[in-house]
Structures are given as C-alpha cells and as structure tokens.
C-alpha cells in the first residue's frame, strides 16, 4: 500500500472542500522521494493464508470485506486521511492473474466527509503496476464528529477485481456508496511465495497541504475484522467476521514485517510461513502505530493508534511519548 502520489479522478457526489482538494494535489503529485518528515503513512497489516476457510477462498477468490471502527480527537488536522484496505496477493508460485500481483481495495476518509477511493486503470488490469495513484473522490455529504466511533466497511470482488461498496455508520449517519464498476489498483508486485489476503487500517498526512511538525495526526481504530463473503450474504450489512482483531491480547509495540534479508545472489522471495496469521505488523518501517490503553476504547481497554506525525521521530521515541500521553502518572 504505497503512498498515494498520483493524479486524481474527480467524482463529485455532494459538497467537497475545493481548497483542500487543490492542496492535496500539491502533495499527491509531488516527488515520490518525500521522507517521513514531509509526508507519512502509518498503518498496520495482518495476513490471512489458510485458517478459517482462507485456503479455499484463495484457491478461488471472490467477495471479501474489511471492517473497522474509527475515532479521532477534536484537534485532528482536517487534511489527515484515514481508512481501511484489503488486498489479494497472488504470490509467485501459482498466480491467478499475474506473478506477484497485488490487488488493492483501499478506501479512506477525511473528517470533513471527503471519501477517497484508490482506483485501477486499463494498464493495471492488464498487469502493469501503477506508478501513480489514481483516485476517485466522493463525499458523505456531512462532516464526521470528533470523539465518536464510526463503523467503516468495504466490500470488494477479487474475482472481478472491482470494488462493490463502502459504508460509513455513526450517530445520525448511515451512508453506503455504490462502487461497482470501479476497478482495484495494482500498486506493486510483491514476491510472496504463495497467495494471501491482507487487511489494514491506516492514516496519512503531508506538509504540502499545510501540515507541520505540530499538526495533530493521530487516529484510533478498534474492533477490526476481515471476512469472506458469498453471493448470498454479500448484500448483508452485517457481514461474516472471519478474523477479528480486538487488540486486547497483543502487545503495545507492533513488530516490523518478517521480511528476509536482500541478497544479490538469489531471487528475493518472501515466505508466508514467517507471518503469524491475523497478527498485526507495521505496514512500513515509517509507520508510527501501536496498541494503547485508552479510556474510550469501543470494546475492552485497547485500540490501535495510527499517527501520521510529521516529525522525523524514531519509533521507540514516538512510542514512549504516546505511552506517557495515554498513561500519565
């Protein structure tokens, strides 16, 4: 799930802050070499490979869903985008479409109600990874309230490689956006040794839209789930929750992904056996994400924090600051 630098496809549905969109263009069309101090995407990822019917689904991919509850504090900068993602990774041994294929169904939000959908192109559907993100921008028509839990749900068809729908639910809000016909992006080839599904929660921000090192950019997620759908239950608002991360049994610091060292003398392959199924890993080294105890957790006592902080701060130092913030003595 690379940073969303790229062009935009405008599908205006309701009111959108045109000034903010123009500012985002400066970031999204900017240099891909931006470091964490200029822009940051913070996220966590879990892989699904064989448990609970995953192996049968992966043999013949179809409908799948990812769901999470999200909440942000009142001081969150308006330009922060946050959301959910699910991706079908084909692997290199028995790919379904293309060797190393990575089919991404990423959807995001801003607190002002703007919706971001990462879309595919003719080129990506033909097996050429996208060098830029292409976005369809929509709107909920209303802003989101701070300090409030919202349910996000995305459904995608990985047989057709298309989105199906995106739903946001909260106090006085129930909005489902029909995304049928919008193809999934293929952001990069990933050399896993086999097929897998992955699901994510994330937030991102950048200096090019007015962010600075003091800009609040932390978002919280809880009760995150992923599930496989059939044609009969695809229309249900309450989809099967095959894998559930309530964050209660995992530690505070989230580990990096167990990637093998690179070698000039052998083909680079990522073994799926190195991953613990359904366990959180940092989406990238620059992610500033952790599991923290909070008094406002939707269930239990813990939630995932994804902080798109623009300070160039090391993970251990950031984590110490977060723990002091949430557990003052």
HUTAWO-V887445 format. One line per field, one symbol per residue. phi: phi as a letter, one per 40 degrees, with the letter a starting at -180 (. if undefined). burial: I if it has 24 or more other C-alpha atoms within 12 Angstrom, else O. A space follows every 50 residues. Layout:
phi: ???
burial: ???
This chain:
phi: .cdccicbbcbcbgcbccccccccdcccbccccdccccaabbabbbbbba cfgccccccacacaabaabbabcccdccccbaibabbcbcgbcbccbadg dbbbbbbabbccgcbbbcbcbdcccchbdccbcbbbbbacgaccccfbcb cbabbbbcccfbcbabbbbadfaabbbcbdgccccbcacbcccacabbba baaaaaccbhcaccccbcbbbafcabacbbccbccccbcdbcbbbcgcbc ccccccccccccbcbaccbbcccccccgccbccacccbbabbcbcbdcag bbacbbbcdcccbcddccccccccccbcb
burial: IIIIIIIIOIOOOOOIIOOIIOOIIOIIIIOOOIOIIIIIIIIIIIIIII OOOIOOIIOIIIIIIIIIIIIIIOOIIIIIIIIIIIIIIIIIOOIIIIII IIIIIIIIIIIIIIIIIIIIIOOIIOIIIIIIIIIIIIIIIIIIIIIIII IIIIIIIIOOIIIIIIIIIIOOOOIIIOIOOIIIIIIIIIIIIIIIIIII IIIIIIIIIIIIOOIIIIIIIIIIIIIIIOOOOOOOIOIIOIIIIIIIOO OIIIIIIIOOOOOOOOOOIIIIOOIOIIIIIIIIIIIIIIIIIIOOIIOO OIIIIIIIIIIOOOIOOIIOOIOOOOOOO
